[in-house]
C-alpha cells in the first residue's frame, strides 16, 4: 500500500513553479517498468511534450481519468531493452486498432514501419489522444478478429490472391469506366476530375502489373519456401537472389499506389460529393472509398505479415 501511495502525486498541492520540476524528479527516480500517477485539475498534456523533449521516448502515457474535475495520468518508464511497436506491428497484433489509424488518416500499411509518435508528428496529430483511443480499442466488443498471423504462409498467399487480388481485378475496370465517364460530364465544373481520372489510370496499370508479378514470381517462391522447410528439402536458388529483393520492389509499388489513392482522397475532399453530382459521380466516389479500404487491409497483410515472415523463413 505504501509503495502505491508513494507513486501518486497530487500536483494541485504544489506551487505552480514547482509542479513540473517535482514531476521530473519523481519520474527520474522510477526504475524501469515502474509508474507514477499524477492527479491534476486540468489536462497535463504540455507535460507530455516536455517529457518527450527532455527525456526522450522512454515512457508511456495513459489517461486514467479525463475531467471534468480531475485528470489522472499514469506515466510508466519503459524498459531500456523494450522496442516501441510500429504501426504495422500494432495492427498485426489487433486489427481493431487499425480503425483508429484509418480514422485519422494514418497509413499503417505502406507506412507501417513508423511508430505512432512518428506518424502523429508528421501529420500534426495529438499523439496523446490517439494513444488513448488505441488503448480503448482493446476494450471494444467485436467479433473475434480473423487470425491472419496464425495462418501458414502458403495459405495466406492463396487468401490474398483469392480475396484481395480477385476484388482488385473485378473493381479496376469499373473504376476506370466511371472515372472516364464522370470526367467527361463534370470536369468543366470540377477540373480536379482530370487528375482523379489520371490517377485511377495509373493505379490500374500499376496494380495489374504488380499482382501479376506476385502471382507468377513472389508467391510461388514463398510457397516453395514453406514446402522446403516442411519437408526438410534444399531450396533451389532463385534468379532474384533472396526473397528480400522482390519484396523491396513490391513494397515500393505498394507505396506508389497508396500515395495515388491518398491524393485522390485529398482532391475529392474525402469523397465529398458536390451539389451537382449525379448517380455515376456518387458511385465512383463510393467505389473509390471501398477500394481504398480494401487495399489498406490487402497491403497490411503483405507488408506487415507475409513479407516479414517470408524473410524470416528463408533465413532460418
LINZI-V408710 format. One record per pair of residues at least 24 apart in sequence whose C-alpha atoms are under 7 Angstrom apart, sorted by sequence separation. I is the first residue (numbers start at 1). J is the second residue. D is the distance in Angstrom with one decimal. If there is no record, write none. Layout:
BEGIN
i:I j:J d:D
i:I j:J d:D
END
This chain:
BEGIN
i:88 j:112 d:4.1
i:176 j:200 d:6.3
i:87 j:112 d:4.8
i:88 j:113 d:6.2
i:176 j:201 d:6.5
i:86 j:112 d:6.3
i:87 j:113 d:6.3
i:11 j:38 d:6.8
i:86 j:113 d:5.4
i:87 j:114 d:5.9
i:7 j:35 d:6.7
i:8 j:36 d:6.0
i:9 j:37 d:6.2
i:10 j:38 d:5.8
i:11 j:39 d:6.0
i:12 j:40 d:5.8
i:41 j:69 d:5.9
i:42 j:70 d:6.8
i:43 j:71 d:5.9
i:86 j:114 d:5.2
i:87 j:115 d:5.5
i:218 j:246 d:6.8
i:7 j:36 d:4.8
i:8 j:37 d:4.7
i:9 j:38 d:4.7
i:10 j:39 d:4.6
i:11 j:40 d:5.8
i:12 j:41 d:6.8
i:41 j:70 d:4.9
i:42 j:71 d:6.0
i:86 j:115 d:4.3
i:87 j:116 d:6.1
i:7 j:37 d:6.0
i:8 j:38 d:5.8
i:9 j:39 d:6.1
i:10 j:40 d:6.4
i:40 j:70 d:5.8
i:41 j:71 d:5.9
i:85 j:115 d:6.3
i:86 j:116 d:6.8
i:39 j:70 d:6.7
i:40 j:71 d:5.1
i:261 j:292 d:6.7
i:39 j:71 d:5.8
i:40 j:72 d:6.4
i:172 j:204 d:6.1
i:39 j:72 d:4.7
i:100 j:133 d:6.9
i:38 j:72 d:5.6
i:39 j:73 d:6.8
i:100 j:134 d:6.7
i:37 j:72 d:6.7
i:38 j:73 d:5.4
i:37 j:73 d:5.5
i:38 j:74 d:6.6
i:37 j:74 d:4.4
i:97 j:134 d:5.8
i:36 j:74 d:5.8
i:37 j:75 d:6.1
i:35 j:74 d:6.5
i:36 j:75 d:5.2
i:35 j:75 d:5.4
i:36 j:76 d:6.3
i:97 j:137 d:5.9
i:35 j:76 d:4.1
i:96 j:137 d:6.5
i:34 j:76 d:5.7
i:35 j:77 d:6.3
i:33 j:76 d:6.4
i:34 j:77 d:5.8
i:33 j:77 d:5.4
i:32 j:77 d:5.3
i:33 j:78 d:5.5
i:254 j:299 d:6.9
i:32 j:78 d:5.6
i:33 j:79 d:5.7
i:165 j:211 d:6.9
i:30 j:77 d:6.8
i:32 j:79 d:4.8
i:251 j:303 d:6.7
i:203 j:257 d:5.8
i:247 j:307 d:6.6
i:199 j:260 d:6.1
i:157 j:219 d:6.1
i:244 j:311 d:6.3
i:154 j:222 d:6.9
i:196 j:264 d:5.8
i:243 j:311 d:6.3
i:63 j:132 d:6.9
i:154 j:223 d:4.9
i:62 j:132 d:6.6
i:154 j:226 d:6.7
i:153 j:226 d:7.0
i:192 j:267 d:6.4
i:222 j:310 d:6.4
i:225 j:314 d:6.7
i:182 j:280 d:6.6
i:182 j:281 d:5.8
i:178 j:280 d:6.7
i:179 j:284 d:6.6
i:178 j:284 d:5.9
i:175 j:284 d:6.7
i:164 j:298 d:6.0
i:160 j:298 d:7.0
i:110 j:254 d:6.4
i:110 j:255 d:5.5
i:110 j:258 d:7.0
i:153 j:306 d:6.5
i:149 j:305 d:6.6
i:109 j:296 d:6.0
i:110 j:299 d:7.0
i:109 j:299 d:5.6
i:109 j:300 d:4.5
i:109 j:303 d:6.5
i:92 j:304 d:6.8
i:89 j:304 d:6.9
i:88 j:304 d:5.5
END
